[in-house]
Amino acid sequence: MFSFSSKTERNAELRQDPITGKWVIISPQRAERPQEFDTRPRRIRHGPCPFCPGNEELTPPATLIKPNVSASPQEPSWKVRVVPNKYPALVDSEDCAIESGIYRGRTGLGVHEVLIETPRHVQGISDLTREEMLDVLEVLMSRLAALKSREHLRYVMVFKNVGPLAGASVEHTHSQIIATPVIPPTIEAELAGTGEFFRGHQSCIYCQIVQYEIAKAVRTVQITPHFLAMCPFAARFPYETWILPRQHNARFSDLERGLWGELIQITKDLIQRIEQTIPGVGYNVILHDAPLHDDVPFYHWHIEILPSTARPAGFEWGSGVHINSVFPEFAARSLREGQAS
Amino acid sequence: MFSFSSKTERNAELRQDPITGKWVIISPQRAERPQEFDTRPRRIRHGPCPFCPGNEELTPPATLIKPNVSASPQEPSWKVRVVPNKYPALVDSEDCAIESGIYRGRTGLGVHEVLIETPRHVQGISDLTREEMLDVLEVLMSRLAALKSREHLRYVMVFKNVGPLAGASVEHTHSQIIATPVIPPTIEAELAGTGEFFRGHQSCIYCQIVQYEIAKAVRTVQITPHFLAMCPFAARFPYETWILPRQHNARFSDLERGLWGELIQITKDLIQRIEQTIPGVGYNVILHDAPLHDDVPFYHWHIEILPSTARPAGFEWGSGVHINSVFPEFAARSLREGQAS
């Protein structure tokens, strides 16, 4: 079973660490990425942009397109395109358990898509217009609904990497969608924590955090009628910021359409504050959502924004403890006041 | 309590995420590092090397020195120096619980030291002689014994970052020692997993892995009479490799002196194999050891070596699931055969 001659001839596998139970994805397709074994610092790929209009044949055929119905013949015919990732972490192969002695895993059943947010070759959230972001949100909601209909998928992770230090290999602004047949450990830990708190207190711990932070006003960055942007008490990264709905809401896709504009505005404002405070910084934006099929009314969806100022090293990998050089109270004040670090 | 005017006037704090229970270290001293907010890729610091002989005043006063007793007046007077980290993650301050509403933490009581492994300005393990590594091991064992006598410290993490991509900011070869008043989550997870396996099977899961891997011989890289170097089944990183003692042994400091030379040899061989397979690669070496004072006979110390080929991005931070582009079976074969990737 484990004899093979090339690193790419096998399908992806999800494997479970027999000691800790943590999952990893072994995905030989990723090794075909142009930069995968370049040991120099990650840079943006050269050559024609695969996400620009006119280069559509450089990506796999689109899964979903939001057309630009009023486009003139000179304009791109689409507003948003969702395409399968050319170097997918998981592929939609047969779901098959792997057992080998003390080890367990399964074949890498899943979905890995790229959401190209605009035909314009721009880099990040601050370059997108409110209208473009509304289109992105609409397309994202429709992908989440489609993936939810697939019973074997248990979780959808939506994220965005901006800048080479944040892991982006294509400059043209895009988000990624990875759907997995297991619930990722980070989300498992949040579900365990929120579930336990709910059983003990009959309330949601994220709701408690929202109330406490708004009352204290030391880690808050921006407050709108329905959302809070704040630096978390135990921030892992300098200037790490979360956006939470102020009203309890377990599932992102239950967000009413009337609030999309407000969510977009606070997100754009926050990214602008981060870019003003740490010029040139890259960042990851990660949606923390409820699992697709589990009934977890005690969960509270939110967005985490992680600026790429620090690189984890031996201590972080060995311990799982992050060292953050900036107090979240200081970070929040800088972001509130637009003060440079 | 949370009003302060600069980001460095407060002591470090250990803070616990109220949802997941995970610890982070908030350490404003780290922000004073020359490169902390350089958003360009990490590079090696310029200027006189703080770890070279003659520059001893550039580090805080040494905690421990192994002198070179037979040095001529032209030679450096020391073989190994242990100094407090100039930019410590934790400082040995008063241990004090922090309570603020729903949040918990404690002041950053701990120790952060640098072990300068040789007076020679060389970069990594493959540049060290066997004799130098024996000196390093002797000094390390003596620091572990000294830190063990301090009851409020619960864990010592020993690690080494080589190369800028692995997080090293000083080129001159050195290891780091961080002692914490809490058991890090990664080690907690290993203790939980080994403890549970032991209760169910009356044996050590790492011992089972060692036996299974030696019998299968697909993920083994090198086998010596008392040690095994192997790529783990659920490797998080391309070419991730572990070194395990073949005989059960919970605690690194219980390793008999007669085996030090053999451990040094397999480590040097392995690093050389990695450097041959991925030229120019950096790496983290991390000792996974038992906690200082807990009785955990079911644990099994080991060393994890993580080559820095991939940078975690949004998916990894959001999910806790690593995507590894190289099957460990392929990595092991390449490392065994010295075959380039």
Interface residues (C-beta under 8 A of the other chain):
Chain A: F2 S3 F4 S6 K7 R10 E13 R15 Q16 D17 P18 I19 T20 G21 K22 W23 V24 I25 I26 S27 P28 Q29 R30 A31 R33 E36 F37 T39 R40 P41 R42 A89 S100 G101 I102 Y103 G105 M157 F159 K160 N161 P164 L165 A166 G167 A168 Q176 I178 T180 P184 P185 T186 I187 A189 E190 A192 G193 T194 F197 I205 Y206 Q208 I209 Y212 K216 V218 R219 P232 F233 A234 A235 R236 P238 I278 P279 G280 V281 G282 N284 V285 I286 L287 H288 E304 L306 S308 T309 A310 R311 P312 A313 G314 F315 W317 G318 S319 G320 V321 H322 I323 N324 S325 V326 F327 P328 E329 F330 S341
Chain B: F2 S3 F4 S6 K7 R10 E13 R15 Q16 D17 P18 I19 T20 G21 K22 W23 V24 I25 I26 S27 P28 Q29 R30 A31 R33 E36 F37 T39 R40 P41 R42 A89 S100 G101 I102 Y103 G105 M157 F159 K160 N161 P164 L165 A166 G167 A168 Q176 I178 T180 P184 P185 T186 I187 A189 E190 A192 G193 T194 F197 I205 Y206 Q208 I209 Y212 K216 V218 R219 P232 F233 A234 A235 R236 P238 I278 P279 G280 V281 G282 N284 V285 I286 L287 H288 E304 L306 S308 T309 A310 R311 P312 A313 G314 F315 W317 G318 S319 G320 V321 H322 I323 N324 S325 V326 F327 P328 E329 F330 S341
